[in-house]
Amino acid sequence: MRLLQWIAVLVLFPTLASAASLSLSQITSTDYEKLVKEFSGNFAYSTLTPASSLGGFGGFEFGVVAGQTRAKELHSLVKRNDPNTTFKDKLYHGGALLRVGAPYGLTGELLIFPKITVSNLDAKQYGGAAMWTITDVYFTDLPVTLATKLFYTSAEIGYSQTINNASTGNTSVNARVEFENTLWGAQALVSRKFSIVEPYLGFGYLRAKGKLTIAATVPGVLASFFTDNSLSQEAKPNTFQFLAGLDARLAFFSLGAEYQRAFGTTSLSGRISFRF
């Protein structure tokens, strides 16, 4: 667990470095829908692996996944609040990967990002999936490998900021911002092996639920964030997902790279793992 926490710190370093400049104000319901979509796109589940199974019992893989997502809407809202912000238009994700093979082309997966707290930011993520490689059982003569995958993932991010607007009497008020994001969905994968490399394509459907909660030291301070003056706000977007990646394997060592598009934003990710 200690090793996973260090991995988490390294993966999130770019986000941690700019966290002090992350601040939001005067958010509308439309703004919030956009934020939930970008966070959901960043945390969309993927292990950057092709359609091939691990070969039944005894198949095993562990490694690290990391990547970044374009967050132009978040950057625009932060910049609207502070034109001189140093916050970049990127969100980052990552975690420790574990995959275990089972009979009949089944593979179980876990993706874990243990909770870390650095400065005023804390974050955690976990997810899991079950994949069935269809061509291990049926249509075995096909020149490609086919698989389906069902998955679920949950992520939480929290940070502190000050709010200074009409709702606070134009005085600085300390606030704690908490964002919870859950996603579930299904994917269809197709890949083909060429010697040590296996390119793949994937198509999926995702449903997300994002919940933003803000706790402040002054009652009513949330009026500038939500039109209904509530303590929290939810959004439930859905989207189709497109994946394109490449898996390369040399002996027990494996590398992966992937492009993903979901919720109107794009992600680029990489993987280093050991597969047995």
Protein Blocks (a to p, Z undefined) as FASTA:
>chain_A
ZZmmmmmmmmmmmmmmmmmmgccehiafklmmmmmmmmmmmmpccehiafbdehiahiac
ddddddddddfklmmmmmmmmmmbcbdcbdcddddddddddeehiacdddddddddehjb
ccddddddddddfklmgoklbcbdcdddddddddddddddddddfknoopacdddddddd
ddddddddddddehjbccdddddddddddddddddfbehklmmmpmnlpabdcddddddd
ddddddddehjbccddddddeehiacddddddddZZ
